[in-house]
Protein backbone atom coordinates (compact mmCIF):
# COMPACT_ATOMS: atom_id res chain seq x y z
CA UNK A 1 0.00 0.00 0.00
CA UNK A 2 1.33 3.42 -0.92
CA UNK A 3 0.48 6.25 1.45
CA UNK A 4 0.89 9.79 0.24
CA UNK A 5 1.29 12.43 2.89
CA UNK A 6 1.98 15.27 0.48
CA UNK A 7 -1.78 15.85 0.01
CA UNK A 8 -2.54 16.43 3.69
CA UNK A 9 -2.93 20.08 4.80
CA UNK A 10 -0.01 21.50 6.72
CA UNK A 11 -0.73 22.30 10.36
CA UNK A 12 1.30 24.51 12.63
CA UNK A 13 3.09 22.55 15.36
CA UNK A 14 1.68 22.86 18.84
CA UNK A 15 4.13 24.15 21.41
CA UNK A 16 3.94 23.93 25.16
CA UNK A 17 5.87 27.14 25.61
CA UNK A 18 3.97 29.92 27.29
CA UNK A 19 3.92 33.25 25.57
CA UNK A 20 2.10 35.14 22.91
CA UNK A 21 0.74 32.91 20.24
CA UNK A 22 -0.40 33.93 16.83
CA UNK A 23 -3.92 33.03 15.87
CA UNK A 24 -3.96 29.79 13.89
CA UNK A 25 -3.78 30.33 10.16
CA UNK A 26 -5.75 27.95 7.99
CA UNK A 27 -3.53 26.12 5.56
CA UNK A 28 -4.39 26.95 1.98
CA UNK A 29 -4.11 23.89 -0.18
CA UNK A 30 -1.80 24.40 -3.11
CA UNK A 31 -3.19 23.85 -6.59
CA UNK A 32 -1.73 20.63 -8.01
CA UNK A 33 0.91 21.32 -10.65
CA UNK A 34 -1.10 19.70 -13.46
CA UNK A 35 -3.92 22.20 -12.86
CA UNK A 36 -1.71 25.28 -12.54
CA UNK A 37 -1.57 27.72 -15.40
CA UNK A 38 2.04 28.35 -16.36
CA UNK A 39 1.33 31.66 -18.09
CA UNK A 40 -0.69 33.54 -15.52
CA UNK A 41 -0.86 33.33 -11.79
CA UNK A 42 -3.96 32.73 -9.80
CA UNK A 43 -6.19 31.04 -12.38
CA UNK A 44 -6.09 27.26 -12.59
CA UNK A 45 -6.15 25.85 -16.10
CA UNK A 46 -9.53 24.22 -15.50
CA UNK A 47 -11.08 27.63 -14.86
CA UNK A 48 -9.48 29.18 -17.96
CA UNK A 49 -10.62 26.42 -20.33
CA UNK A 50 -14.14 26.20 -18.93
CA UNK A 51 -15.21 29.13 -21.10
CA UNK A 52 -13.76 27.51 -24.22
CA UNK A 53 -15.30 24.12 -23.49
CA UNK A 54 -18.76 25.24 -22.45
CA UNK A 55 -21.47 24.47 -24.94
CA UNK A 56 -22.86 27.72 -26.30
CA UNK A 57 -26.28 28.57 -24.96
CA UNK A 58 -29.20 28.54 -27.34
CA UNK A 59 -30.46 26.19 -30.01
CA UNK A 60 -28.15 23.17 -30.02
CA UNK A 61 -29.81 21.84 -33.18
CA UNK A 62 -28.79 24.96 -35.11
CA UNK A 63 -25.36 24.84 -33.50
CA UNK A 64 -24.85 21.25 -34.72
CA UNK A 65 -25.99 22.09 -38.24
CA UNK A 66 -23.65 25.10 -38.28
CA UNK A 67 -20.73 22.87 -37.25
CA UNK A 68 -21.56 20.21 -39.85
CA UNK A 69 -22.07 22.67 -42.72
CA UNK A 70 -18.92 24.67 -41.94
CA UNK A 71 -20.80 27.81 -40.89
CA UNK A 72 -19.06 27.51 -37.50
CA UNK A 73 -15.44 26.35 -37.11
CA UNK A 74 -14.69 23.39 -34.84
CA UNK A 75 -14.15 24.20 -31.14
CA UNK A 76 -10.65 25.56 -30.47
CA UNK A 77 -9.37 22.42 -28.73
CA UNK A 78 -11.37 19.85 -30.72
CA UNK A 79 -8.29 18.34 -32.40
CA UNK A 80 -6.50 18.02 -29.08
CA UNK A 81 -9.45 16.36 -27.35
CA UNK A 82 -10.71 14.16 -30.19
CA UNK A 83 -7.44 13.42 -32.01
CA UNK A 84 -8.20 14.79 -35.46
CA UNK A 85 -9.05 17.94 -37.37
CA UNK A 86 -12.20 17.68 -39.49
CA UNK A 87 -11.91 18.02 -43.27
CA UNK A 88 -13.92 20.55 -45.24
CA UNK A 89 -15.58 19.11 -48.34
CA UNK A 90 -17.61 20.97 -50.94
CA UNK A 91 -20.58 18.93 -52.20
CA UNK A 92 -23.26 19.74 -54.78
CA UNK A 93 -25.52 20.61 -51.86
CA UNK A 94 -23.15 22.76 -49.83
CA UNK A 95 -20.12 22.58 -47.58
CA UNK A 96 -19.75 19.66 -45.20
CA UNK A 97 -17.26 19.09 -42.37
CA UNK A 98 -16.15 15.48 -42.07
CA UNK A 99 -14.36 13.06 -39.81
CA UNK A 100 -11.49 11.90 -42.08
CA UNK A 101 -11.48 8.51 -40.34
CA UNK A 102 -15.27 7.99 -40.38
CA UNK A 103 -17.13 5.58 -42.62
CA UNK A 104 -20.55 4.12 -43.27
CA UNK A 105 -20.89 1.22 -40.87
CA UNK A 106 -23.53 -1.15 -42.15
CA UNK A 107 -23.77 -4.61 -40.58
CA UNK A 108 -22.13 -7.04 -42.97
CA UNK A 109 -21.33 -4.14 -45.32
CA UNK A 110 -24.74 -4.52 -46.94
CA UNK A 111 -26.08 -1.73 -49.05
CA UNK A 112 -24.27 1.15 -50.72
CA UNK A 113 -21.84 1.87 -47.90
CA UNK A 114 -19.20 3.29 -50.24
CA UNK A 115 -21.70 5.58 -51.96
CA UNK A 116 -23.03 6.82 -48.61
CA UNK A 117 -19.55 7.26 -47.14
CA UNK A 118 -19.39 11.08 -47.52
CA UNK A 119 -22.69 11.48 -45.65
CA UNK A 120 -21.48 9.06 -42.99
CA UNK A 121 -18.24 11.00 -42.45
CA UNK A 122 -20.20 14.20 -41.81
CA UNK A 123 -22.51 12.29 -39.46
CA UNK A 124 -19.51 10.81 -37.63
CA UNK A 125 -18.11 14.31 -37.08
CA UNK A 126 -21.47 15.31 -35.61
CA UNK A 127 -21.35 12.40 -33.17
CA UNK A 128 -17.77 13.29 -32.27
CA UNK A 129 -18.97 16.81 -31.43
CA UNK A 130 -21.50 15.24 -29.06
CA UNK A 131 -18.70 13.20 -27.45
CA UNK A 132 -16.44 16.26 -27.32
CA UNK A 133 -18.94 18.38 -25.40
CA UNK A 134 -19.73 15.45 -23.09
CA UNK A 135 -16.01 15.05 -22.28
CA UNK A 136 -15.83 18.77 -21.56
CA UNK A 137 -18.66 18.40 -19.04
CA UNK A 138 -21.24 20.41 -20.99
CA UNK A 139 -23.19 17.95 -23.14
CA UNK A 140 -25.33 19.28 -25.95
CA UNK A 141 -29.09 18.85 -25.78
CA UNK A 142 -31.07 16.21 -27.68
CA UNK A 143 -31.72 18.68 -30.51
CA UNK A 144 -28.04 18.42 -31.48
CA UNK A 145 -28.18 14.69 -32.16
CA UNK A 146 -31.50 15.04 -33.93
CA UNK A 147 -29.95 17.71 -36.17
CA UNK A 148 -26.96 15.47 -37.01
CA UNK A 149 -29.34 12.61 -37.88
CA UNK A 150 -31.56 14.93 -39.95
CA UNK A 151 -28.60 16.19 -42.00
CA UNK A 152 -27.47 12.58 -42.50
CA UNK A 153 -30.94 11.73 -43.85
CA UNK A 154 -30.90 14.83 -46.05
CA UNK A 155 -27.46 13.99 -47.49
CA UNK A 156 -28.45 10.38 -48.19
CA UNK A 157 -31.52 11.48 -50.09
CA UNK A 158 -29.54 14.14 -51.96
CA UNK A 159 -27.26 11.36 -53.20
CA UNK A 160 -30.23 9.19 -54.14
CA UNK A 161 -32.06 11.98 -55.97
CA UNK A 162 -28.91 12.99 -57.89
CA UNK A 163 -28.81 9.61 -59.67
CA UNK A 164 -29.54 9.66 -63.40
CA UNK A 165 -31.79 6.65 -63.95
CA UNK A 166 -35.17 6.05 -62.37
CA UNK A 167 -34.15 2.58 -61.20
CA UNK A 168 -30.99 3.95 -59.53
CA UNK A 169 -32.93 6.75 -57.85
CA UNK A 170 -35.47 4.25 -56.53
CA UNK A 171 -32.75 1.84 -55.34
CA UNK A 172 -30.74 4.51 -53.50
CA UNK A 173 -33.87 6.09 -52.02
CA UNK A 174 -34.76 2.72 -50.54
CA UNK A 175 -31.31 2.31 -49.06
CA UNK A 176 -31.29 5.92 -47.83
CA UNK A 177 -34.55 5.23 -45.98
CA UNK A 178 -33.09 2.07 -44.40
CA UNK A 179 -29.83 3.76 -43.31
CA UNK A 180 -31.52 6.92 -42.00
CA UNK A 181 -34.20 5.01 -40.11
CA UNK A 182 -31.62 2.71 -38.50
CA UNK A 183 -29.63 5.73 -37.30
CA UNK A 184 -32.73 7.52 -36.00
CA UNK A 185 -33.96 4.43 -34.13
CA UNK A 186 -30.55 4.00 -32.53
CA UNK A 187 -30.59 7.65 -31.42
CA UNK A 188 -34.04 7.17 -29.93
CA UNK A 189 -32.82 4.04 -28.14
CA UNK A 190 -29.88 6.03 -26.70
CA UNK A 191 -32.11 8.90 -25.55
CA UNK A 192 -30.63 11.38 -28.07
CA UNK A 193 -27.54 11.76 -25.89
CA UNK A 194 -23.91 11.29 -26.86
CA UNK A 195 -23.33 7.85 -28.45
N, C-alpha and C positions, 0 to 999 in steps of 0.2 A: 504494500500500500504506500502510495506517495502522498505525503502531507505537505501542503504548501502554506507557509506562514506569511508569505509576502503579500497576501491579500487581506490580512487582518488589519484593522485600523490601529494606528499607533496610539498608545496611551502614555501619559506622563507617569514617571515612576512616583510611587508614594514614598515620602520620607517621614521619618519619625522625629526629625529635628524640629524644635519649636522655632517660631519666627514668622515673619510675614510670608504669606503664601499668595501666589498669584491665583486669580480665579481659573478654574480648569478651562482649557481651550478645547473645543471639539476638534477632533482630527478630521481634516478634509480629505476624503479619499482622492487619490491622484487618478486622473484619467489614464486608462491603459494605453500603452504606446501605439497599439494598432488602431485606436480611435482618435489619437491626437492629430491635429492638422499641423503639418510641418511648415505651412506658409504663413499662417496667422496664429496669434495666441488667443486663447480663451474659447474658441469655438471648436468643439469636437467635429470630426469629419461627418459623423452621422447627421448632425444638425445641419451642416452645410449642404449635404446632398439630398436632404429631405425635400427641399423645394424643387430640385431637378426631377426627383423620382415620383413626386406626387402626381396622381392622375389629374389632369385638368378637370375642373368642375364643368358641369353642363351636360350636353347630349353626347353620351359615349358612343352612340350609334354613328353620329356624324363624325365624331373624332376618328373612329375606326375607318370609316370610308375615306376620310381625308388622308389617313396614313396609307391606306392601300392604293389610293389613286395618285399618290405623290403630291397632293395639295399641302401636306404637312410633312416635314422631314422626320426621320426616325428620332426617338429621344436621344439626347446627347451621349449617354453612356450605354446605348443599346448594344453596340458591337462588343463592348467590354463584358456586359452581363450575359449576352446570349451567344457570343462567339462568332458572329459573322456580321457583315454589313449587307443590307438588302440591295439587290440590283434594281435598276430602273429600266423598264422595258416599255417601248411604245407599241401599242397594238392598234388595230383598226378602230377600236372603240375607246381609245384613250390610254393614258399612262397607267402603268401598274408597277407597284413595288413587289419584289419577289424574294423569297428565300432561295438562294442559289443551290441549296442542298435539298430542297423539298421535291416531292414527286407525288403523282397520283397513286394512292395506295388502295388498290382494289384487291379483295381476297382472290387469290389464285390468278391475279393479273387478267381477270376477265374484263371484257369491254375495251373501249378505246383509251386505255390509260396513257398512251404516248400522245394522243391527240389532245387529251384534256390536261396534259402536264403543265402548260403555262397557267391555266386557271388554278390548278392545285398548288403551284408555287406561290401564287399570290395569297391563296387561302392559308397556306402554311405560315406565311409571314404574319397574317392576321392572328393566328393562334399563338405564334411566338410573342406577339405584342401582349396578348392576354397573360401568357406566362411571365413575361417581363414585369408587367405591372403587379402581378401577384407576388413575385419575388421581392419587389420593392416595397411591399406592404400596403399598396393602395390598388386593390384589384378593380378592374373596370366593371361596370354594371352589365346586366344581361343583354342590354341593347347592343353592346359592342360585338358579342359573339353572333347575335342575330344579324348584324350588319355584315360581318365577314361571311356568314353563310349565304346571305342574300346576294352579295357580290359574286360569290362562287357560282350560284345558280345562274345569275345574269350572264357571267362569262361563258359558262357551259352552253347556254342557249344562243349566245352570240356566235359561238363556233358552229353550232348545229345549223343555225339559220344562214350562215355564210356559205354553206355548201352549195355546189352548182346544181346537182341533180335532185329531183324530188325524192327518189329512193334514199339518197345519202342524207338529205335533210331529215326525213322521217326516222331513219336509223339513229342518227346522232341526237335527235330530239328525245327519242326513247331512252337512250343511254344517259343523256343529260338529266332526264327526270329521275332515273334510277340513282345516279350518283348524288344528285342534289337532295333527294328525299332521304337517302341513307345518312348523309351528313347532318341534315336537320333533325332526324330522329335521334341520332347519337347526341346532338347538342341538347335536345329535350331531356334525354335520359340522364345527362350530366348536369342538368339544372342551369344550363346556359352560363356556367362558370368556366374558369380556365380548364383546358383539357388535361 
